[in-house]
Amino acid sequence: MAEDMSTPDLETLSFEDALRALEQIVRRLESGDVPLDESIALYARGEELRKRCTERLQAAEARIQKLTLDAGGTVSGAQPFGAD
C-alpha cells in the first residue's frame, strides 16, 4: 500500500479520482484489519485527499458564482475563472 500512498500526485488527481481514493481509504480503515502504523499513514493520506476534494469543490463553486445573471435571473454570460 505504501506505493499507492505516494502516487499519484495530489495536484494531478481529478476530484472524482481523489474522492474514490478517499472512499477506499475509509473502507480500509473501517474494516479494522489494518495495522496501527498503516492506519496512521492511511489517515494522513485521507486527510490530504479530503483537502484536495474541498479545494476542488470550492474552485467549482467560485466558477459557478462568476456566472452573470440578468434581471430575470437568467444566465446571460460568464466571466473566466480568476477574472475580477
C-alpha positions as CSV (number, residue, x, y, z in Angstrom):
1,M,0.0,0.0,0.0
2,A,2.9,2.3,0.6
3,E,3.4,3.0,-3.2
4,D,-0.3,3.8,-3.5
5,M,0.1,6.4,-0.7
6,S,2.8,8.3,-2.5
7,T,1.3,8.2,-6.0
8,P,-0.4,9.7,-7.9
9,D,0.4,13.3,-7.0
10,L,-2.5,15.1,-5.4
11,E,-2.1,18.0,-7.8
12,T,-2.8,15.9,-10.8
13,L,-5.8,14.0,-9.3
14,S,-9.2,14.8,-10.6
15,F,-11.9,15.4,-8.0
16,E,-13.5,12.0,-8.8
17,D,-10.2,10.1,-8.5
18,A,-9.4,11.8,-5.2
19,L,-12.9,11.0,-3.9
20,R,-12.6,7.4,-5.0
21,A,-9.2,7.1,-3.3
22,L,-10.6,8.7,-0.1
23,E,-13.6,6.3,-0.1
24,Q,-11.2,3.3,-0.5
25,I,-9.1,4.6,2.5
26,V,-12.3,4.9,4.6
27,R,-13.3,1.4,3.8
28,R,-9.9,0.0,4.7
29,L,-9.9,1.9,8.0
30,E,-13.4,0.9,8.8
31,S,-12.5,-2.8,8.2
32,G,-10.3,-2.8,11.3
33,D,-7.9,-5.1,9.6
34,V,-5.1,-2.5,9.1
35,P,-2.1,-2.4,11.5
36,L,-1.8,0.8,13.5
37,D,1.2,2.3,11.7
38,E,-0.5,1.7,8.3
39,S,-3.8,3.2,9.7
40,I,-1.9,6.3,10.7
41,A,-0.4,6.6,7.2
42,L,-3.8,6.0,5.6
43,Y,-5.4,8.6,7.8
44,A,-2.8,11.2,6.8
45,R,-3.3,10.4,3.1
46,G,-7.1,10.5,3.6
47,E,-6.8,14.0,5.1
48,E,-4.7,15.1,2.2
49,L,-7.3,13.8,-0.2
50,R,-10.1,15.4,1.8
51,K,-8.4,18.7,1.5
52,R,-7.9,18.2,-2.3
53,C,-11.6,17.5,-2.7
54,T,-12.6,20.5,-0.7
55,E,-10.3,22.7,-2.7
56,R,-11.7,21.4,-6.0
57,L,-15.3,21.9,-4.8
58,Q,-14.5,25.5,-3.6
59,A,-12.9,26.2,-7.0
60,A,-16.0,24.9,-8.8
61,E,-18.3,26.9,-6.5
62,A,-16.3,30.1,-7.3
63,R,-16.6,29.4,-11.0
64,I,-20.4,29.0,-10.7
65,Q,-20.6,32.2,-8.7
66,K,-18.9,34.0,-11.6
67,L,-21.9,33.4,-13.8
68,T,-23.6,36.6,-14.7
69,L,-27.3,36.8,-14.2
70,D,-29.7,39.2,-15.8
71,A,-32.6,41.0,-14.0
72,G,-34.8,37.9,-14.6
73,G,-32.3,35.6,-13.0
74,T,-31.3,34.0,-16.3
75,V,-27.7,33.3,-17.0
76,S,-26.6,36.0,-19.5
77,G,-22.9,35.3,-19.6
78,A,-19.9,34.2,-17.6
79,Q,-16.6,35.6,-16.5
80,P,-13.5,33.4,-16.8
81,F,-12.4,31.9,-13.5
82,G,-9.9,34.2,-11.8
83,A,-11.1,37.3,-13.6
84,D,-12.1,40.2,-11.3
